[in-house]
Amino acid sequence: MDRAQLADFLRTRREALQPEDVGLPRGPRRRTGGLRREEVAALCGMSTDYYSRIEQQRSTNLSEQMLAALARGLRLSLDERDHLFRLGGHAVPDRALRTDHVDAGIMRILDRLTDTPAMVVNGLGETLLQNQPAIALVGDESGYAGLRRYVAYRWFTEPESRSIYPEEDHDFHGRAFTADLRAAYTRGGPGSPAAELVDTLLERSEEFVQVWSEHEVGVQRTKIKRIDHPEVGLLEVHCQNLYDVDQSQSLLVFTAVPGSESHEKLALLTVLGAQRVSG
């Protein structure tokens, strides 16, 4: 681990970022460009003291998870992320298999969607990032661990996870999640994370065994998604998908028809979500 170069690299990347780049207000008292250490720490999910120690060359060895958090918080490109891992004394993640690094361009778009629910998911159905309106709409999906990170696993092993959708839509969603998993399995092959997930579900869910055996691929989706929210009731939202080919990730953006009841409910959820964060 090269502490000096690591600290310098992080400082230069921090100073190159503007508040607007990460969805933060500039504020009237900001005298210099770039982000403050406490802002970067919050973006990376760590304490200001911990981040400061890294920039001051006083940190202990950093784990891969911590380096990945730094890369994400600082909106690093793939080349910059690889450089960060090398400075941290770790092997560079395999780009062909690693799907947890969000493209900097995708993150810039997400940062600007402050009043519109949006989230980034990878090809295995793992939610990597959500903005606050998305958390208010569908719940916080980015904090799961192990196989629970994947929506297909929760769908077939945790019936309560289905409550977000009306019961009459459950069959369709189960088939769609299975088709997506089959596509990921085909891309990754035996030994891949997708194969591990398939094997586990075949052991734990009779329903999955049945759906998987039908070999359904490319389930046709509509852009309208119905969400049964516990606070505001049923919403009909349009789900737009921006796909990043290099990373096999999608930016999902949820909107509703202006003037509709669902549009009013979506606006209310955005306000409620902001109040929870500020409170």
Rosetta silent file (secondary structure, phi, psi, omega in degrees, C-alpha in Angstrom):
SEQUENCE: MDRAQLADFLRTRREALQPEDVGLPRGPRRRTGGLRREEVAALCGMSTDYYSRIEQQRSTNLSEQMLAALARGLRLSLDERDHLFRLGGHAVPDRALRTDHVDAGIMRILDRLTDTPAMVVNGLGETLLQNQPAIALVGDESGYAGLRRYVAYRWFTEPESRSIYPEEDHDFHGRAFTADLRAAYTRGGPGSPAAELVDTLLERSEEFVQVWSEHEVGVQRTKIKRIDHPEVGLLEVHCQNLYDVDQSQSLLVFTAVPGSESHEKLALLTVLGAQRVSG
SCORE:     score description
SCORE:     0.000 S_00000001
   1 L     0.000  123.454  179.981    0.000    0.000    0.000 S_00000001
   2 L   -96.810   90.962 -173.670    1.456    3.332   -1.119 S_00000001
   3 H   -62.072  -40.169 -177.146    0.001    5.694    1.493 S_00000001
   4 H   -65.401  -49.410 -179.490    1.564    8.848    0.079 S_00000001
   5 H   -67.702  -36.801  177.936    0.394    8.306   -3.488 S_00000001
   6 H   -62.022  -46.751  179.952   -2.985    7.068   -2.307 S_00000001
   7 H   -61.833  -42.474 -178.816   -3.515   10.167   -0.175 S_00000001
   8 H   -67.512  -39.889  179.301   -2.458   12.474   -2.985 S_00000001
   9 H   -63.278  -45.130  179.627   -4.655   10.719   -5.527 S_00000001
  10 H   -63.712  -40.791 -179.565   -7.717   10.959   -3.290 S_00000001
  11 H   -62.734  -44.375 -178.670   -7.050   14.629   -2.545 S_00000001
  12 H   -65.648  -37.709  178.835   -6.769   15.531   -6.236 S_00000001
  13 H   -69.280  -37.395  178.271   -9.953   13.648   -7.094 S_00000001
  14 H   -64.553  -43.632 -177.866  -11.784   15.309   -4.191 S_00000001
  15 H   -71.934  -21.089  179.548  -10.667   18.769   -5.254 S_00000001
  16 H   -80.937  -19.559  179.969  -11.654   18.084   -8.861 S_00000001
  17 L   -84.332  137.863  174.227  -15.254   17.334   -7.903 S_00000001
  18 L  -102.510  153.485  179.561  -17.731   20.185   -7.587 S_00000001
  19 H   -52.424  -39.394 -179.052  -20.777   20.043   -5.295 S_00000001
  20 H   -63.972  -25.778 -179.643  -23.033   20.108   -8.331 S_00000001
  21 H   -66.987  -23.553 -176.190  -21.308   16.974   -9.662 S_00000001
  22 H  -120.491   16.909  175.993  -22.654   14.908   -6.771 S_00000001
  23 L    78.052   21.484  179.895  -26.025   16.603   -6.235 S_00000001
  24 L  -104.347  148.330  176.029  -24.933   18.842   -3.343 S_00000001
  25 L   -73.046  145.375  179.775  -25.719   22.567   -2.984 S_00000001
  26 L   -72.849  -41.740  178.577  -22.737   24.886   -3.308 S_00000001
  27 L    78.718  151.941 -174.692  -23.825   27.204   -0.517 S_00000001
  28 L   -76.193  -18.467 -173.034  -22.848   30.851   -0.060 S_00000001
  29 L  -100.216    7.339 -179.599  -19.838   30.251    2.237 S_00000001
  30 L   -78.470  114.127 -174.962  -17.816   27.899    0.032 S_00000001
  31 L   -91.211  -27.778 -177.282  -14.565   29.748   -0.658 S_00000001
  32 L  -121.847  160.371  176.995  -12.699   27.145   -2.664 S_00000001
  33 L   -74.693  171.445  178.307  -13.613   24.689   -5.393 S_00000001
  34 L    86.344  175.078  179.885  -13.905   20.989   -4.847 S_00000001
  35 L   -95.062  154.072  173.409  -15.559   18.974   -2.113 S_00000001
  36 L   -81.356  159.444 -179.735  -14.858   19.090    1.592 S_00000001
  37 H   -59.910  -40.100 -178.421  -13.550   16.013    3.347 S_00000001
  38 H   -66.290  -29.476  178.059  -16.767   15.588    5.304 S_00000001
  39 H   -71.119  -42.311  177.680  -18.766   15.621    2.071 S_00000001
  40 H   -64.759  -41.341  179.418  -16.626   12.912    0.504 S_00000001
  41 H   -58.499  -43.805  179.681  -16.817   10.863    3.688 S_00000001
  42 H   -64.767  -40.400  178.527  -20.615   10.997    3.592 S_00000001
  43 H   -63.743  -31.240 -177.968  -20.661   10.001   -0.078 S_00000001
  44 H   -92.223   -4.607  179.412  -18.428    7.015    0.725 S_00000001
  45 L    72.777   37.488  178.562  -20.375    5.931    3.808 S_00000001
  46 L  -137.247  169.007 -179.675  -17.561    6.478    6.308 S_00000001
  47 L   -75.927  155.009  177.487  -16.752    8.901    9.096 S_00000001
  48 H   -62.011  -39.254  179.345  -14.982   12.164    8.395 S_00000001
  49 H   -61.525  -41.833 -179.137  -12.218   11.174   10.810 S_00000001
  50 H   -65.275  -46.579  179.750  -11.593    7.913    8.978 S_00000001
  51 H   -63.266  -40.558 -179.910  -11.441    9.584    5.569 S_00000001
  52 H   -60.704  -38.810  179.002   -9.200   12.343    6.916 S_00000001
  53 H   -63.221  -33.854  177.664   -6.735    9.768    8.223 S_00000001
  54 H   -65.523  -47.676 -179.871   -6.449    8.299    4.738 S_00000001
  55 H   -67.250  -23.523  179.897   -5.645   11.685    3.186 S_00000001
  56 L   -93.919    9.669  177.435   -3.185   12.361    6.021 S_00000001
  57 L    63.036   31.162 -179.205   -1.378    9.050    5.380 S_00000001
  58 L  -113.830   12.334 -175.011   -2.366    7.741    8.816 S_00000001
  59 L   -86.655  156.682  170.464   -4.668    4.940    7.723 S_00000001
  60 L   -82.218 -179.086  179.270   -4.225    1.218    8.161 S_00000001
  61 L   -59.078  136.921 -177.516   -4.496   -1.123    5.187 S_00000001
  62 L   -95.434  139.165  178.241   -7.737   -0.582    3.303 S_00000001
  63 L   -77.543  166.063  176.254  -10.008   -3.463    2.354 S_00000001
  64 H   -61.534  -37.925  179.873  -11.353   -4.004   -1.157 S_00000001
  65 H   -63.119  -39.406 -179.947  -14.795   -3.008    0.114 S_00000001
  66 H   -69.904  -39.499  177.536  -13.458    0.294    1.432 S_00000001
  67 H   -64.697  -39.315  177.963  -11.602    1.026   -1.810 S_00000001
  68 H   -63.557  -38.378  178.001  -14.758    0.262   -3.779 S_00000001
  69 H   -64.905  -40.693  177.035  -16.677    2.706   -1.551 S_00000001
  70 H   -63.568  -42.988 -179.695  -14.048    5.387   -2.193 S_00000001
  71 H   -62.250  -39.819 -179.098  -14.196    4.771   -5.939 S_00000001
  72 H   -71.628  -46.249 -177.580  -17.958    5.087   -5.911 S_00000001
  73 H   -63.166  -35.141 -178.727  -18.100    8.135   -3.658 S_00000001
  74 L   -90.108    5.996  176.089  -15.486    9.998   -5.705 S_00000001
  75 L    57.769   44.685 -177.477  -17.199    9.095   -9.002 S_00000001
  76 L   -76.482  147.660  171.593  -14.053    7.430  -10.368 S_00000001
  77 L   -73.512  173.256  178.080  -13.857    6.009  -13.853 S_00000001
  78 H   -62.054  -41.679  178.586  -12.892    2.349  -14.283 S_00000001
  79 H   -63.698  -41.285  178.180   -9.278    3.298  -15.024 S_00000001
  80 H   -66.737  -38.456  177.128   -9.181    5.508  -11.935 S_00000001
  81 H   -62.218  -43.750  179.034  -10.748    2.765   -9.834 S_00000001
  82 H   -60.787  -41.613  178.234   -8.108    0.286  -11.028 S_00000001
  83 H   -62.368  -41.779  179.064   -5.368    2.780  -10.137 S_00000001
  84 H   -61.205  -43.324  179.458   -6.897    3.238   -6.681 S_00000001
  85 H   -62.983  -40.393  179.177   -6.887   -0.518   -6.060 S_00000001
  86 H   -64.700  -43.679  177.980   -3.228   -0.764   -7.051 S_00000001
  87 H   -62.650  -32.073  179.501   -2.292    2.094   -4.717 S_00000001
  88 L   -81.181    0.286  176.603   -4.230    0.330   -1.973 S_00000001
  89 L    82.525   23.335 -179.713   -2.198   -2.828   -2.456 S_00000001
  90 L  -119.862  156.421  175.057   -4.945   -4.949   -4.020 S_00000001
  91 L   -66.727  148.451  179.406   -5.307   -6.724   -7.346 S_00000001
  92 L   -70.366  131.460  178.861   -7.358   -4.881   -9.920 S_00000001
  93 L   -59.146  145.247  178.396  -10.944   -6.201  -10.047 S_00000001
  94 L   -71.483  116.908 -177.367  -11.804   -8.249  -13.115 S_00000001
  95 L   -66.357  -26.623 -177.760  -13.862   -5.985  -15.352 S_00000001
  96 L   -72.424  -26.252 -175.576  -15.555   -8.934  -17.026 S_00000001
  97 L  -112.833  -23.472 -175.224  -17.010  -10.200  -13.758 S_00000001
  98 L   -79.601  119.964 -176.217  -17.077   -7.181  -11.464 S_00000001
  99 L  -124.868   18.845 -177.188  -20.463   -5.497  -11.646 S_00000001
 100 L  -103.945   -0.064  176.951  -20.511   -3.381   -8.480 S_00000001
 101 L   -94.732  121.846 -177.742  -18.666   -0.333   -9.822 S_00000001
 102 L   -89.593  131.763  179.451  -21.084    2.277  -11.117 S_00000001
 103 L   -57.690  139.919 -177.779  -19.988    4.298  -14.137 S_00000001
 104 H   -60.180  -36.859  178.902  -19.186    7.917  -13.294 S_00000001
 105 H   -65.252  -40.786  176.912  -21.522    9.175  -16.015 S_00000001
 106 H   -62.415  -40.776 -179.460  -24.419    7.138  -14.648 S_00000001
 107 H   -66.677  -35.622  178.322  -23.730    8.514  -11.175 S_00000001
 108 H   -64.244  -39.134  177.137  -23.730   12.101  -12.464 S_00000001
 109 H   -64.415  -45.914 -179.693  -27.168   11.544  -13.955 S_00000001
 110 H   -60.228  -40.221 -179.045  -28.418    9.984  -10.725 S_00000001
 111 H   -61.136  -27.983 -176.885  -27.040   12.892   -8.684 S_00000001
 112 H   -88.668  -10.184  179.901  -29.146   15.323  -10.696 S_00000001
 113 L   -91.120   65.533 -174.123  -32.414   13.430  -10.266 S_00000001
 114 L   -75.629  -21.843 -178.152  -33.119   14.924   -6.859 S_00000001
 115 L  -118.995   14.757 -178.767  -36.921   14.885   -7.184 S_00000001
 116 L  -129.715  126.506  179.006  -37.355   11.757   -9.326 S_00000001
 117 L   -59.677  129.625  179.844  -37.006    8.162   -8.082 S_00000001
 118 E  -152.780  147.815 -179.062  -33.983    6.520   -9.714 S_00000001
 119 E  -153.540  154.540  179.576  -31.740    3.557   -8.953 S_00000001
 120 E  -110.011  127.309  178.170  -28.842    1.615  -10.459 S_00000001
 121 E  -126.680  151.320  176.755  -29.075   -2.174  -10.722 S_00000001
 122 E   -98.455 -177.609 -173.690  -26.691   -4.718  -12.224 S_00000001
 123 L   -66.625  -14.772  177.612  -27.407   -7.702  -14.436 S_00000001
 124 L   -95.483    5.170  179.421  -28.037   -9.960  -11.445 S_00000001
 125 L    80.752   22.883  176.861  -30.755   -7.720  -10.044 S_00000001
 126 E   -93.761  127.534  177.258  -28.619   -6.235   -7.277 S_00000001
 127 E   -79.211  121.561 -177.716  -29.401   -2.640   -6.392 S_00000001
 128 E   -96.296  -36.984 -179.405  -26.129   -0.690   -6.272 S_00000001
 129 E  -148.411  146.436  172.505  -27.385    2.850   -5.688 S_00000001
 130 E  -138.922  145.058  168.440  -30.659    4.613   -4.978 S_00000001
 131 L   -87.810  173.215 -175.023  -31.541    8.245   -4.539 S_00000001
 132 H   -62.704  -40.806  176.746  -33.826    9.286   -1.698 S_00000001
 133 H   -60.418  -34.344  178.217  -37.034    9.410   -3.792 S_00000001
 134 H   -68.564  -39.500  176.630  -36.384    5.807   -4.909 S_00000001
 135 H   -62.638  -40.278  178.192  -35.897    4.697   -1.310 S_00000001
 136 H   -64.748  -31.944 -176.683  -39.183    6.396   -0.427 S_00000001
 137 H   -80.253  -49.403 -172.225  -40.900    4.596   -3.318 S_00000001
 138 H  -118.019   -1.399 -177.105  -39.591    1.013   -3.082 S_00000001
 139 L    91.665  165.730 -178.929  -37.599    0.943    0.178 S_00000001
 140 L   -80.173  109.659 -177.279  -33.864    0.779    0.761 S_00000001
 141 L  -105.637    4.704 -172.788  -32.593   -2.094   -1.388 S_00000001
 142 L   -97.888   -0.428 -174.726  -28.868   -1.310   -1.295 S_00000001
 143 L  -105.968    9.316 -179.418  -28.022   -2.604    2.175 S_00000001
 144 L   -75.156  157.183  178.999  -28.572   -6.340    1.776 S_00000001
 145 L  -124.860  161.359  177.957  -25.740   -8.841    2.207 S_00000001
 146 H    61.538 -147.964 -178.483  -24.981  -12.260    0.749 S_00000001
 147 H   -67.486  -17.932  178.904  -27.492  -13.770   -1.644 S_00000001
 148 H   -67.143  -10.561  176.345  -30.161  -11.407   -0.294 S_00000001
 149 H   -63.078  -25.480 -171.094  -28.558   -8.711   -2.447 S_00000001
 150 E   -96.648  131.391 -174.598  -30.341  -10.212   -5.444 S_00000001
 151 H   -62.298  -35.329  179.996  -33.990   -9.465   -6.073 S_00000001
 152 H   -64.903  -38.073  179.042  -34.672  -12.979   -7.456 S_00000001
 153 H   -64.179  -47.679 -179.935  -33.395  -14.584   -4.264 S_00000001
 154 H   -63.607  -37.694 -176.826  -35.610  -12.417   -2.058 S_00000001
 155 H   -61.831  -42.340 -174.102  -38.570  -12.939   -4.353 S_00000001
 156 H   -93.913   -9.611 -179.495  -38.498  -16.730   -4.134 S_00000001
 157 H  -119.253  -14.138 -178.839  -37.342  -17.158   -0.522 S_00000001
 158 L  -129.887   88.220 -175.480  -38.924  -14.205    1.293 S_00000001
 159 H   -53.807  -29.361 -178.877  -42.636  -13.895    0.434 S_00000001
 160 H   -65.211  -20.651  179.801  -42.893  -10.596    2.302 S_00000001
 161 H   -68.580  -15.289 -177.011  -40.653   -8.995   -0.324 S_00000001
 162 H   -84.278   -9.119 -172.526  -43.526   -9.278   -2.814 S_00000001
 163 H   -63.414  -16.627 -179.379  -45.825   -6.948   -0.888 S_00000001
 164 H   -71.068  -19.136 -178.733  -44.622   -3.960   -2.907 S_00000001
 165 L  -113.725  146.301  175.070  -46.512   -5.295   -5.934 S_00000001
 166 L   -57.562  144.816 -174.187  -50.239   -6.121   -6.264 S_00000001
 167 H   -58.285  -35.973 -178.398  -50.837   -9.863   -5.873 S_00000001
 168 H   -68.270  -12.263  178.129  -52.228  -10.224   -9.390 S_00000001
 169 H   -96.788   -4.261 -173.188  -48.854   -9.048  -10.758 S_00000001
 170 H   -62.505  -41.728 -178.567  -46.766  -11.565   -8.798 S_00000001
 171 H   -60.350  -44.544  179.925  -46.720  -14.264  -11.475 S_00000001
 172 H   -61.861  -47.144 -178.419  -45.434  -11.852  -14.092 S_00000001
 173 H   -63.306  -39.675  178.268  -42.682  -10.477  -11.859 S_00000001
 174 H   -61.223  -41.800  178.384  -41.553  -13.968  -10.871 S_00000001
 175 H   -68.573  -38.011 -179.989  -41.226  -14.969  -14.521 S_00000001
 176 H   -66.575  -44.137  178.734  -39.446  -11.725  -15.402 S_00000001
 177 H   -63.246  -37.596  179.803  -36.916  -12.071  -12.574 S_00000001
 178 H   -68.316  -40.607  178.016  -36.281  -15.678  -13.584 S_00000001
 179 H   -63.515  -40.423  177.081  -35.747  -14.739  -17.240 S_00000001
 180 H   -63.479  -40.740  179.350  -33.261  -12.043  -16.204 S_00000001
 181 H   -66.293  -37.777  177.774  -31.432  -14.565  -14.035 S_00000001
 182 H   -63.485  -39.388  177.873  -31.315  -17.049  -16.905 S_00000001
 183 H   -63.867  -41.837  178.188  -29.735  -14.389  -19.126 S_00000001
 184 H   -66.172  -37.742  178.404  -27.117  -13.648  -16.446 S_00000001
 185 H   -64.447  -41.559  179.669  -26.476  -17.379  -16.021 S_00000001
 186 H   -64.447  -39.585  178.880  -25.957  -17.783  -19.771 S_00000001
 187 H   -69.046  -42.569 -174.075  -23.486  -14.902  -19.831 S_00000001
 188 H   -84.936  -33.711  179.699  -21.546  -16.027  -16.759 S_00000001
 189 L    75.987 -177.872  179.097  -21.704  -19.802  -17.139 S_00000001
 190 L   -58.209  141.439  179.819  -20.921  -22.432  -14.478 S_00000001
 191 L    87.825   -6.597 -179.811  -19.028  -21.088  -11.487 S_00000001
 192 L   -83.155  164.470  174.434  -20.395  -17.568  -11.880 S_00000001
 193 H   -57.124  -34.660  178.091  -22.378  -15.702   -9.191 S_00000001
 194 H   -64.518  -40.310  178.924  -25.473  -16.260  -11.323 S_00000001
 195 H   -65.000  -39.569  177.079  -24.868  -20.021  -11.304 S_00000001
 196 H   -61.616  -42.069 -179.925  -24.485  -19.989   -7.526 S_00000001
 197 H   -65.477  -43.505  178.653  -27.770  -18.128   -7.207 S_00000001
 198 H   -60.820  -47.837 -179.045  -29.570  -20.542   -9.536 S_00000001
 199 H   -59.392  -41.293 -179.540  -28.249  -23.600   -7.687 S_00000001
 200 H   -66.415  -43.710 -179.386  -29.324  -22.162   -4.341 S_00000001
 201 H   -67.597  -34.469  176.987  -32.825  -21.298   -5.537 S_00000001
 202 H   -63.538  -28.680  178.748  -33.256  -24.746   -7.082 S_00000001
 203 H   -82.495  -29.819 -168.451  -32.569  -26.175   -3.629 S_00000001
 204 H  -107.740  -14.087 -173.885  -34.734  -23.764   -1.638 S_00000001
 205 L  -134.908  113.394  175.864  -37.762  -22.869   -3.756 S_00000001
 206 H   -66.470  -34.403  178.407  -40.166  -25.290   -5.425 S_00000001
 207 H   -62.678  -43.276  178.754  -41.792  -22.355   -7.160 S_00000001
 208 H   -63.409  -40.242  178.134  -38.466  -21.361   -8.693 S_00000001
 209 H   -55.128  -43.876 -178.862  -37.886  -24.955   -9.835 S_00000001
 210 H   -66.082  -48.191 -177.988  -41.176  -24.816  -11.731 S_00000001
 211 H   -66.172  -42.429 -179.089  -40.585  -21.420  -13.334 S_00000001
 212 H   -61.918  -37.193 -176.914  -36.951  -22.245  -14.180 S_00000001
 213 H   -67.456  -17.862 -179.209  -37.970  -25.508  -15.854 S_00000001
 214 L   -79.105  -10.802  175.969  -40.120  -23.602  -18.352 S_00000001
 215 L    52.808   40.633  179.338  -36.977  -22.065  -19.945 S_00000001
 216 L   -81.277  131.042  179.921  -38.732  -18.775  -20.585 S_00000001
 217 L  -126.575  153.987  174.773  -36.427  -16.072  -21.951 S_00000001
 218 L    57.712   47.805  178.081  -36.948  -12.429  -22.849 S_00000001
 219 L   -58.024  124.574 -177.034  -40.177  -11.904  -20.909 S_00000001
 220 L   -70.927  121.471 -179.737  -41.896   -8.966  -22.585 S_00000001
 221 L  -103.330  153.197  168.228  -42.247   -6.083  -20.156 S_00000001
 222 L   -99.170  158.992  179.415  -44.447   -3.034  -20.241 S_00000001
 223 L   -79.469   -7.408  179.019  -43.071    0.316  -19.169 S_00000001
 224 E   -92.627  125.099  176.924  -45.885    0.660  -16.647 S_00000001
 225 E  -119.624  131.341  178.609  -45.115   -0.742  -13.204 S_00000001
 226 E   -98.391  127.845 -178.457  -47.727   -0.937  -10.474 S_00000001
 227 E  -124.060  126.903 -179.986  -46.459   -0.383   -6.923 S_00000001
 228 E   -98.806   94.452 -174.018  -48.605   -0.901   -3.840 S_00000001
 229 E   -85.876  136.820 -176.472  -47.085    1.533   -1.370 S_00000001
 230 L   -65.832  -20.907 -177.010  -47.938    1.134    2.354 S_00000001
 231 L  -100.867  -37.472 -174.264  -48.377    4.896    2.860 S_00000001
 232 L  -115.135   -2.866  178.554  -49.979    6.254   -0.317 S_00000001
 233 E    87.105 -154.740 -172.828  -51.539    3.159   -1.852 S_00000001
 234 E   -77.942  132.270  175.008  -51.364    2.001   -5.464 S_00000001
 235 E  -123.691  146.407  170.140  -49.252    3.929   -7.961 S_00000001
 236 E  -112.506  114.671 -176.168  -48.782    3.425  -11.691 S_00000001
 237 E  -122.469  149.061  173.853  -45.310    4.571  -12.705 S_00000001
 238 E   -88.097  130.889  179.991  -43.371    4.529  -15.953 S_00000001
 239 E  -109.197  106.269  177.325  -40.017    2.763  -15.620 S_00000001
 240 E   -93.720  141.671 -172.315  -37.410    4.090  -18.055 S_00000001
 241 E  -122.893  117.303  173.989  -34.208    2.092  -18.452 S_00000001
 242 E  -105.549  113.036 -171.481  -30.807    3.568  -19.358 S_00000001
 243 E   -99.613  130.621  176.002  -28.462    0.645  -20.020 S_00000001
 244 E  -101.478  105.821 -173.705  -24.679    0.812  -19.644 S_00000001
 245 L   -62.698  -42.832 -174.680  -23.302   -1.908  -21.913 S_00000001
 246 L   -61.375  -36.555 -175.362  -19.747   -1.864  -20.532 S_00000001
 247 L  -104.289   -1.681 -177.471  -20.840   -2.501  -16.965 S_00000001
 248 L    52.968   46.303  179.937  -24.012   -4.518  -17.606 S_00000001
 249 E  -127.868  159.278  179.371  -25.915   -2.100  -15.399 S_00000001
 250 E  -130.305  140.810  169.752  -29.127   -0.139  -15.758 S_00000001
 251 E   -99.016  114.444  179.842  -30.291    3.207  -14.456 S_00000001
 252 E   -98.134  128.234 -179.192  -34.005    2.883  -13.705 S_00000001
 253 E  -122.563  127.443 -176.012  -36.009    6.103  -13.557 S_00000001
 254 E  -106.794  125.038  177.177  -39.604    6.148  -12.291 S_00000001
 255 E  -133.547  166.983  177.201  -42.062    8.822  -13.443 S_00000001
 256 L  -132.946  157.256 -179.346  -45.828    9.246  -13.527 S_00000001
 257 L   -62.411  123.577 -179.899  -48.174   10.989  -15.941 S_00000001
 258 L   -55.459  135.941  179.433  -48.371   14.690  -14.960 S_00000001
 259 L    87.681  -10.312 -179.679  -51.702   15.554  -13.377 S_00000001
 260 L   -81.895  165.613  176.912  -52.528   11.948  -12.546 S_00000001
 261 H   -62.379  -37.962  179.401  -53.230   10.614   -9.068 S_00000001
 262 H   -65.965  -33.701  177.740  -50.003    8.614   -9.246 S_00000001
 263 H   -64.769  -41.341  178.395  -48.073   11.795  -10.069 S_00000001
 264 H   -66.116  -40.593  178.985  -49.425   13.460   -6.944 S_00000001
 265 H   -66.158  -38.669  179.435  -48.575   10.419   -4.822 S_00000001
 266 H   -64.895  -40.597  177.346  -45.051   10.293   -6.247 S_00000001
 267 H   -64.338  -39.393  178.479  -44.531   13.958   -5.393 S_00000001
 268 H   -63.930  -42.054  179.791  -45.811   13.307   -1.860 S_00000001
 269 H   -63.845  -36.732  178.417  -43.404   10.399   -1.406 S_00000001
 270 H   -62.787  -42.234  177.849  -40.488   12.578   -2.514 S_00000001
 271 H   -65.536  -44.705 -179.715  -41.396   15.139    0.162 S_00000001
 272 H   -62.339  -40.927  178.936  -41.837   12.449    2.816 S_00000001
 273 H   -63.083  -42.077  178.990  -38.478   10.913    1.913 S_00000001
 274 H   -65.296  -36.704  178.988  -36.706   14.267    2.185 S_00000001
 275 H   -66.154  -36.807  179.382  -38.325   14.896    5.582 S_00000001
 276 H   -66.226  -40.322 -179.700  -37.078   11.539    6.907 S_00000001
 277 H   -66.254  -46.588 -178.025  -33.527   12.306    5.783 S_00000001
 278 H   -70.059  -28.922 -178.200  -33.515   15.821    7.253 S_00000001
 279 L   -79.940    0.000    0.000  -35.214   14.625   10.431 S_00000001
